[in-house]
Amino acid sequence: MAITKLDQIIEAAKKRDKKRLVVAYGQDINTLNAVNEAANYGFVDITIVGDENVIKERCAEANIDMGNFNIIHEADEMTAGKKAVAYVNDGNADFIMKGLISTDKYLKCILDKENGLMPKGKKSVLTHVMVVEAPTYHKLMIASDCAFIPQPDINQKIAIANYLISTARKLEIERPKVAVIAFTEKANPKIESCNHAAILAKMADRGQIKNADIDGPLALDVAINMDAVKIKGIKSEVAGQADCLLFPNLDAGNVYYKAMTKLVKAHVAAMVVGARVPAILPSRGDSDKSKLYSIALAALNA
């Protein structure tokens, strides 16, 4: 049965073999709270690379049991990031999480051509996948790209579609419905987002993208609201029932993300995909709960 709530992702992760998480420079209280809760749920073993003295202080302040973690002492931010990546490369961790290290340094460590986490010998698209639980929708929404690629080309969108489908299937959605979003559901050859959407939909029809129903272009209302579908007379396997939302560009995806979290107060889980292992990239505004959900999502995909 498909997972329809973020809490169910935690329960699903608990039923799998325990995964190993390494945290890069994980010495801020928000990260420590989130990984401590994940450790208490029992679905992950945690190693933190960071300044051991600072970690001890933060854990004492928050009454966190340091016995929940393996700590690798490294006081330098960039070196901590490199050591966390090396820990994955050495086979000691199944996925990685950003702590207090800056985003640019974290990504630099992941993208390093010699010692990073990108697949060797082939070009890979690094992108951001988000799972949203909104009180106004009857199931989870899996969305991309909301944080990384400013203007994805058609090849990047093909990769994003496959990442969305893969994530949905990990959530036990056997045949996910993917809506390729544009400003309109009417095909318009003058608009790139409409052309890309039509290509992706036809590729799915022809079996070039597998294990999903894909339709587009679809405006967001038509993708997720059955009343809009009926009013507009749309005939589609996806419209009104989308599991996955593929956005035309970063502007649209990021606005959706912030509208969901700030206006709708939706809960989210998110991860970076395209590297050899899932990578968690928390936003500064993410709640401890969202970080916990992200750890569970990445564990499920590791």
N, C-alpha and C positions, 0 to 999 in steps of 0.2 A: 504493500500500500504506500502511496506517495507521501512523503513528508510534507506537512502543511504548516508547521509551526517551527520557529527557531529552537524552542526547547526540545523538540523532537530530534534535532541535529545532535544535541548533546547526548540524548539517549541512544541514538544510532552509533555515535562514536564510542560510547561505553561498551557496546556489544561487539566491537571489533577488537583486534589485537591492539594492545597499547602502543601508541606512537611516541616518537622521541622528538622533542622540540628544543631548539637552541635559540636563545634570545641574545641579540646583538646589543651590548651596552645597556642591559636591562636593570637600571638602578634608579628609575623614577617610581614613585609610589603607585601611579596608575597602572603601569605595567606589572609591578609586583603583585598588586591586588588581583589583577586579572589572571596571571599565571598561577597564583596561589589557589584561586578558586578552581581553575582547571585541574590542578593537582589533587585537590580535595574530591573532585568528581571521579578521579581515578582513570581517566582515559588517556593520560599523557605523562611521560617522564620529562622533566625539565632541567636543562642546563642553562645557566646564565653566565655570559661572559661580560665582566665589568669590574669595577672597583669594589673589592670585597668589603672594605671598611665602610664605604657608602651604603652598600647593600645591607650590611649588618645594622647600620643606623636606621635606615628606612624600615626594615623589618621590625626592629624594636619599637619604633614609633607607632606602627600599625598592628602590632601584636601578631605578626606573621611568623609561622614556624619555618625557620631556615632549613629544617630537615626535609622540607618538600623539594629542595633544589640541590643540584650539583653546581658548584660555583667554580668558574675558571677566572682567577684574578687577572685583570688587565685594566689599568687605570686610563690608558690612552683610548680616546673615542675611535679613531680610525683603525688602530690596531685591533681593538675589540671586534669591530666589524669584520676585518679580515680573518680573525681567529674563528669567529662564528661560522663564516663561509667555509673555512678549512675543516671545521668540525663536521659539516655536512659532507664535504668532499671525501673525508676519511671514512665515511660510512657510519658515523656516530650519531647522526640525527636524520630524521625523516622530513623535517620542514623547519623553517626559520622565521623569526619574528623581529621586527624593529623595536628597540627600546628607546633609550634617550638619544641614540645616534641620530644625526640629522638625516633627512630623507636623501639628500644628494650623495652623502657619503655611503649610506646604506645601499643605494642603487649602484653606486660606483663599484662597491665590493661584489655585488651580484653580477654586474655586467663585465667585470674584468675578463679580458679575452683569454688570459693564461690561467688564472686561478679562481675565476668566478663560477657561477652556477648555470650558465647557459649551455644548451646542448652543443656538443662538439661536432663540427663538420656539417652543420646545416643551419640555415637561417631560421630563426624563431621569432615570433611576435610576442613581446612582453605586454600584457594588458591587465586590466583590473576588472574583476568580476565581483558583483555585489548581490547578496540575497536580502530581500526586503520583506518584512512582515508588517503590512499596513492594516489598520483596523477597518479600512474601507474596501478591502479586497478579500475574496474568499479563499485565496491560497497564496503561497509565496511567489514573489516576482524575482527573477534572476536577470540582472541587468548589466550591460557593458556597452561602451567603455565610459566610465564616469570619472576617471582620474588621470589617465595617461596620455592617450594618443589624440592630439588636437584635431586632426582631419584625416581619419583613416581612409586609405585607398581601398579598392575592391578586394585586393588580395588580403589585406589586413582584416577586412570585414569577414571574409571567408574563414580566416583563422579564429576571429572572435565568435562567429556563429558556432564553430566546432567546440570552442571552449565552453560556451553557454550550454550546448547540448550535453557535453561531458559532465558538467557540473549538475545539470538537471537529472541526469541518469544516476549520479551518486546520491541524489535525493529521492531515488526510487521512482522517478517519473519516467515510465517506460518509453513513451514517445512524446517528448516535449513539443509544445506549440510555441514557435518562435515568431514574434512580430518584428519586422524590420521597420523602424519608425521613420516617418517623414512628417512634414507639416500637413499633408493631405493623404487621403487614401486613393486619390485619382492619379493614375500614371501621367507624368508630365515629362516629356523628353528633354525639356530645357533645364530640369532640376537634377543635379547629380545624385542626391539622396534617393529620388524616385527611380532613377536608372539602376543604381546599385541594388535597391530593394527588389526590383523586378528580376535582375540577374540571379540574386540569391534564391528567390522563390522558384525560379525555373531550374536552377541547379538542384534544388531539393526534389522537384518533380522528376528529374531525370536520374536521381540517385547519385549525383556527384557530391552532395552533402547528405549523409545518411542518418537514419534513426530519429527523424524529426519531421514535423509539418512546419513549413516556413511560408509565410505570406507577407507581402509588402508591395508597394508602400502602404502603410497603415498609420493614420494619425493616432496619437496616444489614446484619445477617447474611444475610438473604434477598437483599439487593441484590447482594452480592459473593461469596457462598459457595454453590457448587452443591450441596454436601452438605446444607446447611440447606434449600435449595429442595426437594430430593428427600425429605428427612425430613418436611417440612411439606406436601408434596404441592401446591406452588404451580405453577400454569400461567401462564407469562408470557414474553413476548419479551425482557424486561429482566432479570428475576430471575437472579442468579448471574453475570450478564454485563455489569453496568452500566459504561458509559463515564463517565457523569456522575452526580454526587450533589448533589441540591438539598436543603439542610438546612432544617428548619422554623424555626429561629431561630439567633441568634448563639451562644447557649450551646452548642447541639449542634455547630455548625460549628467553633467555636473549640476545643472539647474534641477533636474529630476531628483538627484541624490539629496540636495539641500532642501528641496520642497518636501520630500518624504520625511526627512529627519527633523526639520525645524517647524514645518507647518502641520504635517500630519502626525508628528511624533512617532513615526514608525521605528521599529527596531531593525537593525541591520547586522549582517555579517559580511565580511569582505576579504578577498585575498588577491594577490598578484599571481598570475599564471603565465606560463610560457618558459619559465626556467625549468630545470630538472626536478625541482621540488616546489611545492607551494610556498609562497612568501607572504607573510602578514605585514601590512603597511598601515598601522593604525593612524587615523587622523587625530590631531590634538583635541578635537571636539568630541571624539567618540567616548561613550560611557564605558565604565568597567564591564557592563553587561554586553555591550556590542563587541568589546575586545574578547570576552569569553566566547561569544558565539562565533567570532572569527577564528579563534583557536580550534573550536570544535569543527567548523567547516573545513579548515585546512587539514585537520587530522583525518577527516573523512575522505579527503582527496589525496592524501599522501600515499 
